[in-house]
């Protein structure tokens, strides 16, 4: 385990997922190995962070066709196995206690992947009022606040708002997803974002349409740079591949 992870994740007693005893970090050796097994075969796309069976610095097909508006996105890992189960338990089974360890995982990604320039503000992807009322919590905001506590970063759950419900994204192409979300997000407090480096937080990135729509609203309000961190991302099934 890298040294910086040991600094972020001090010695604990039990694995955050399976409950086995651990000497250091969040997870037992078995869960840790499964969580990061993707690193044996994949590297993130230089821009969107989607995992590719390619060398470091490669660019996925969709980013070759059109670059996202955010500077770059990175994730803890692939949306499968233990990570998928953790997200499901947190998001759909209401296990809010998982926000702290999942936020620590995000903090590790920020330290390792997004460089030394600290964001001025961490912003969670918002839910509509109706969705928030139905779920009772915004998983992205809980993650953002846990990450903020780990790294000593300011967090705002009010800077960005989702103004309308959108049609389900399932079955839509990447372009259709982006069109579906156009104008769905609006900056509520422009003074918080103008001229600043922002870190957008969500649980899962699929095509990147939601992150792109949020980023577009933030840049239109004067943000200098937007980067994205999520717990999980997809694996590109197409071999793309030279930097």
C-alpha positions, 0 to 999 in steps of 0.5 A, spaced: 500 500 500 502 506 498 505 511 503 500 516 502 494 511 503 497 509 510 497 517 512 490 518 510 487 511 513 490 510 519 490 503 523 484 500 524 480 494 527 476 491 522 475 491 514 470 496 512 466 491 508 467 484 510 469 485 518 475 481 518 481 484 522 486 489 519 492 492 521 492 498 517 488 501 512 480 501 511 480 494 508 483 487 509 488 484 504 483 480 501 478 486 500 483 491 498 486 486 493 479 485 489 478 493 490 484 494 486 485 488 482 483 493 476 490 496 476 493 489 474 490 490 467 487 497 466 489 505 466 484 511 466 483 515 460 487 521 460 481 525 460 475 522 463 478 516 467 474 511 464 478 504 464 482 502 458 486 496 457 492 500 454 498 504 457 498 510 462 496 516 458 491 513 453 485 516 451 478 513 450 474 513 443 469 517 446 474 523 448 478 522 442 471 524 438 469 530 443 473 532 449 469 533 456 469 540 458 472 538 465 479 538 465 480 530 467 476 525 472 478 520 476 475 514 480 477 509 485 476 503 481 471 499 476 464 499 478 464 491 479 465 487 485 466 490 492 466 497 490 459 496 486 457 492 493 459 498 497 456 503 493 449 499 492 449 498 500 451 506 501 446 509 496 440 504 496 440 500 503 441 507 506 448 505 510 450 512 511 456 510 515 459 508 509 460 515 507 466 516 511 470 510 509 468 511 501 470 519 502 477 516 505 477 512 498 476 519 494 481 523 498 486 518 496 484 518 489 485 526 489 492 526 493 494 521 488 491 523 481 489 530 481 496 533 483 498 538 488 494 544 486 488 544 491 481 545 489 478 552 492 471 548 493 468 541 493 461 541 490 457 534 490 452 533 484 445 535 486 439 532 486 432 535 485 428 536 491 423 531 489 429 526 488 432 528 495 425 528 499 424 520 496 431 518 498 432 523 504 439 524 502 444 526 497 449 520 496 454 525 493 453 530 498 455 525 504 461 523 500 463 530 498 463 532 505 467 526 508 472 527 502 472 535 505 473 533 512 479 528 510 483 533 506 481 540 509 477 542 503 471 547 503 464 544 501 458 547 498 452 543 497 448 549 495 453 552 490 450 548 484 442 546 483 439 541 479 433 544 476 429 539 473 428 532 472 430 528 466 428 522 462 432 516 464 439 515 461 438 508 460 438 506 453 441 513 451 447 514 447 452 518 449 450 524 445 443 523 447 445 523 454 448 530 454 442 533 450 437 530 455 441 533 461 442 540 457 440 546 462 438 541 468 443 544 472 444 551 475 449 555 479 446 558 485 451 562 488 456 564 482 461 568 487 463 561 490 465 559 483 467 565 479 475 564 478 476 558 482 478 551 481 473 546 483 472 539 485 466 535 483 464 529 486 459 523 485 458 516 486 459 513 479 461 516 472 458 512 466 458 516 460 460 522 463 454 526 461 452 528 468 459 531 470 459 534 463 452 538 464 454 540 471 461 542 469 458 546 463 454 550 468 460 551 473 464 554 467 458 558 464 458 561 471 466 563 471 469 557 474 476 557 472 477 549 472 473 543 474 475 536 475 471 530 477 472 525 482 467 519 483 468 512 486 467 508 480 467 508 473 466 504 467 471 499 463 472 501 456 470 494 452 474 497 446 481 496 445 483 504 444 489 505 444 495 509 443 497 515 447 
